[in-house]
């Protein structure tokens, strides 16, 4: 009997310890989701640096801007990443805070011999007027246009592409168009698809095994984007509730601080300071 009582007390202590540790973990962790370009490009590394400096764990995952906004709306995360500006229908109590700059780029598979594309040719691909790489002096194979399109709303890249490249028009969807849920998946598909063509953000594309094309002869390097020689520059945001938790506010303050911006710039991303 004594042994049974001791075991019960021991198990009870374990249960109590489990809940205490769980509470402490929740108290010392903030979570975020959203824009794949941001997460791959800078946010995951920035979160690790913040944890190194403060001890505060920051857990981030991708899924796309639409998912991040929806997660934040439902209270599933403490913050979200987005590579599109506020749109009609977004929750009014969410703050869009710009933290860096990005630029849209055209990417192809590493095996594709193409090095440069004109804006007009990119438009022709999206409009369905160019459908084979041979039309761009490449090999004879159909162009697989890969687009990030979540089930609900516009992805950050799709919204930016429509605004900055397509003049507000919709791309033509054909049997050679592949629609996927997030930009992260777009980039991965281009890595594995010799015929692939897509638009994404340079912030994440530079870390993928893809070829980033010059546009009208200009490569989307950091200096060219800052100088305005390369087009399609766009902001990157971190979103927080109207009344964020103190720990979330501290994380945002770190991102916007001199040290946070220097860290972002050191990663090869265009910081707010870089673009002044």
LOGUFI-433934 format. One record per residue (C-alpha): residue in three letters; residue number from 1; x, y, z. Coordinates in steps of 0.05 Angstrom, whole numbers. Layout:
LOGUFI-433934
   code   pos        X        Y        Z
    Ala   NUM        X        Y        Z
...
END
This chain:
LOGUFI-433934
   code   pos        X        Y        Z
    Unk     1        0        0        0
    Unk     2       56       47       18
    Unk     3       89       33      -49
    Unk     4       24       47      -85
    Unk     5       16      113      -48
    Unk     6       87      133      -63
    Unk     7       77      117     -137
    Unk     8       14      158     -138
    Unk     9       49      217     -105
    Unk    10      107      210     -155
    Unk    11       60      208     -215
    Unk    12       22      268     -187
    Unk    13       87      306     -180
    Unk    14      105      290     -252
    Unk    15       38      315     -276
    Unk    16       46      380     -237
    Unk    17      117      388     -262
    Unk    18       93      376     -334
    Unk    19       42      432     -329
    Unk    20       91      479     -296
    Unk    21      143      467     -349
    Unk    22       91      474     -403
    Unk    23       69      541     -374
    Unk    24      141      565     -371
    Unk    25      153      543     -443
    Unk    26       92      581     -466
    Unk    27      112      642     -426
    Unk    28      182      642     -457
    Unk    29      162      628     -529
    Unk    30      129      672     -582
    Unk    31      104      643     -647
    Unk    32       95      668     -718
    Unk    33       76      644     -787
    Unk    34       66      671     -857
    Unk    35      107      696     -916
    Unk    36      154      642     -941
    Unk    37      200      694     -973
    Unk    38      210      726     -905
    Unk    39      218      662     -866
    Unk    40      270      632     -913
    Unk    41      303      698     -928
    Unk    42      315      728     -860
    Unk    43      263      715     -806
    Unk    44      285      646     -783
    Unk    45      357      669     -774
    Unk    46      334      734     -741
    Unk    47      292      694     -691
    Unk    48      353      652     -673
    Unk    49      395      714     -663
    Unk    50      342      745     -618
    Unk    51      340      681     -576
    Unk    52      416      682     -571
    Unk    53      414      754     -546
    Unk    54      354      750     -500
    Unk    55      338      678     -485
    Unk    56      268      687     -513
    Unk    57      249      631     -560
    Unk    58      216      653     -625
    Unk    59      185      597     -666
    Unk    60      168      614     -738
    Unk    61      140      574     -796
    Unk    62      121      590     -868
    Unk    63       56      576     -904
    Unk    64       47      642     -940
    Unk    65       23      712     -924
    Unk    66      -51      691     -927
    Unk    67      -40      636     -876
    Unk    68       -1      683     -831
    Unk    69      -56      735     -831
    Unk    70     -109      683     -819
    Unk    71      -69      651     -762
    Unk    72      -61      720     -730
    Unk    73     -134      735     -739
    Unk    74     -153      671     -703
    Unk    75     -102      681     -647
    Unk    76      -61      619     -667
    Unk    77        4      659     -670
    Unk    78       33      721     -637
    Unk    79       57      754     -702
    Unk    80       56      741     -777
    Unk    81      102      756     -836
    Unk    82       74      785     -900
    Unk    83      103      807     -966
    Unk    84       41      846     -987
    Unk    85       11      910     -961
    Unk    86      -56      915     -926
    Unk    87     -115      897     -970
    Unk    88     -190      905     -964
    Unk    89     -216      851     -918
    Unk    90     -154      847     -874
    Unk    91     -170      855     -800
    Unk    92     -169      928     -781
    Unk    93     -137      916     -714
    Unk    94      -74      884     -744
    Unk    95      -13      929     -750
    Unk    96       29      923     -814
    Unk    97      100      942     -794
    Unk    98      151      946     -850
    Unk    99      218      915     -829
    Unk   100      257      906     -894
    Unk   101      255      910     -970
    Unk   102      250      856    -1024
    Unk   103      244      854    -1100
    Unk   104      206      808    -1145
    Unk   105      250      765    -1189
    Unk   106      239      715    -1245
    Unk   107      268      646    -1232
    Unk   108      281      584    -1275
    Unk   109      312      516    -1264
    Unk   110      388      515    -1261
    Unk   111      390      473    -1325
    Unk   112      355      528    -1365
    Unk   113      406      565    -1410
    Unk   114      367      630    -1406
    Unk   115      403      686    -1367
    Unk   116      362      747    -1382
    Unk   117      289      764    -1395
    Unk   118      255      828    -1416
    Unk   119      194      853    -1379
    Unk   120      154      846    -1444
    Unk   121      174      773    -1451
    Unk   122      155      759    -1378
    Unk   123       87      791    -1392
    Unk   124       80      748    -1454
    Unk   125       91      685    -1412
    Unk   126       38      707    -1362
    Unk   127      -11      725    -1418
    Unk   128       -1      659    -1454
    Unk   129       31      690    -1516
    Unk   130       98      655    -1502
    Unk   131       88      582    -1484
    Unk   132      153      548    -1505
    Unk   133      225      562    -1484
    Unk   134      245      558    -1558
    Unk   135      210      625    -1568
    Unk   136      262      655    -1521
    Unk   137      320      621    -1558
    Unk   138      319      564    -1508
    Unk   139      307      489    -1516
    Unk   140      243      462    -1547
    Unk   141      200      448    -1486
    Unk   142      135      479    -1460
    Unk   143      140      531    -1405
    Unk   144      111      508    -1339
    Unk   145       85      571    -1305
    Unk   146       85      560    -1230
    Unk   147       42      607    -1188
    Unk   148       31      613    -1113
    Unk   149      -45      615    -1103
    Unk   150      -74      596    -1036
    Unk   151     -147      574    -1031
    Unk   152     -166      639     -998
    Unk   153     -141      708    -1020
    Unk   154      -78      728    -1058
    Unk   155      -10      706    -1036
    Unk   156       41      761    -1024
    Unk   157       79      745    -1087
    Unk   158       17      738    -1130
    Unk   159      -10      804    -1104
    Unk   160       56      839    -1117
    Unk   161       63      807    -1186
    Unk   162       -6      829    -1206
    Unk   163        8      900    -1182
    Unk   164       81      911    -1203
    Unk   165       88      867    -1265
    Unk   166       19      851    -1295
    Unk   167      -12      920    -1289
    Unk   168      -70      894    -1249
    Unk   169      -87      838    -1298
    Unk   170      -94      764    -1281
    Unk   171      -45      713    -1310
    Unk   172      -73      665    -1361
    Unk   173      -81      595    -1331
    Unk   174      -71      537    -1379
    Unk   175      -56      463    -1376
    Unk   176       17      483    -1367
    Unk   177        3      526    -1305
    Unk   178       17      496    -1237
    Unk   179      -19      528    -1178
    Unk   180        9      514    -1108
    Unk   181       -7      539    -1038
    Unk   182       54      580    -1022
    Unk   183      116      614    -1051
    Unk   184      160      565    -1015
    Unk   185      129      509    -1055
    Unk   186      137      550    -1119
    Unk   187      212      556    -1108
    Unk   188      219      482    -1092
    Unk   189      182      463    -1155
    Unk   190      226      507    -1198
    Unk   191      286      472    -1167
    Unk   192      259      406    -1193
    Unk   193      225      426    -1258
    Unk   194      270      439    -1319
    Unk   195      212      474    -1356
    Unk   196      193      516    -1295
    Unk   197      184      592    -1293
    Unk   198      160      632    -1234
    Unk   199      162      699    -1198
    Unk   200      184      702    -1126
    Unk   201      222      747    -1078
    Unk   202      297      756    -1084
    Unk   203      303      751    -1008
    Unk   204      288      677    -1010
    Unk   205      306      660    -1082
    Unk   206      380      674    -1070
    Unk   207      380      617    -1019
    Unk   208      348      566    -1066
    Unk   209      379      522    -1119
    Unk   210      348      562    -1176
    Unk   211      373      611    -1229
    Unk   212      352      684    -1218
    Unk   213      345      719    -1285
    Unk   214      369      788    -1303
    Unk   215      312      835    -1324
    Unk   216      327      878    -1384
    Unk   217      401      863    -1372
    Unk   218      401      883    -1298
    Unk   219      415      831    -1244
    Unk   220      373      839    -1180
    Unk   221      433      848    -1135
    Unk   222      426      887    -1070
    Unk   223      461      949    -1098
    Unk   224      420      950    -1162
    Unk   225      355      944    -1123
    Unk   226      374      999    -1074
    Unk   227      396     1045    -1131
    Unk   228      331     1034    -1168
    Unk   229      366     1004    -1229
    Unk   230      328      939    -1219
    Unk   231      252      946    -1217
    Unk   232      199      913    -1175
    Unk   233      222      933    -1105
    Unk   234      170      918    -1052
    Unk   235      165      921     -975
    Unk   236      167      863     -926
    Unk   237      124      867     -864
    Unk   238      116      837     -796
    Unk   239       44      839     -771
    Unk   240       22      842     -699
    Unk   241      -45      851     -663
    Unk   242      -68      920     -644
    Unk   243      -50      904     -572
    Unk   244        8      855     -576
    Unk   245       38      818     -517
    Unk   246       97      854     -486
    Unk   247      145      800     -510
    Unk   248      120      809     -581
    Unk   249      130      884     -577
    Unk   250      201      874     -552
    Unk   251      215      828     -612
    Unk   252      189      881     -660
    Unk   253      231      934     -625
    Unk   254      292      890     -635
    Unk   255      277      881     -710
    Unk   256      271      957     -719
    Unk   257      331      973     -675
    Unk   258      399      991     -704
    Unk   259      426      923     -685
    Unk   260      366      886     -715
    Unk   261      371      924     -780
    Unk   262      446      913     -784
    Unk   263      434      838     -774
    Unk   264      383      837     -830
    Unk   265      430      875     -876
    Unk   266      487      827     -859
    Unk   267      444      770     -883
    Unk   268      443      802     -952
    Unk   269      373      829     -944
    Unk   270      357      902     -957
    Unk   271      344      934     -890
    Unk   272      305      998     -878
    Unk   273      372     1033     -865
    Unk   274      402     1007     -930
    Unk   275      346     1037     -971
    Unk   276      348     1107     -941
END
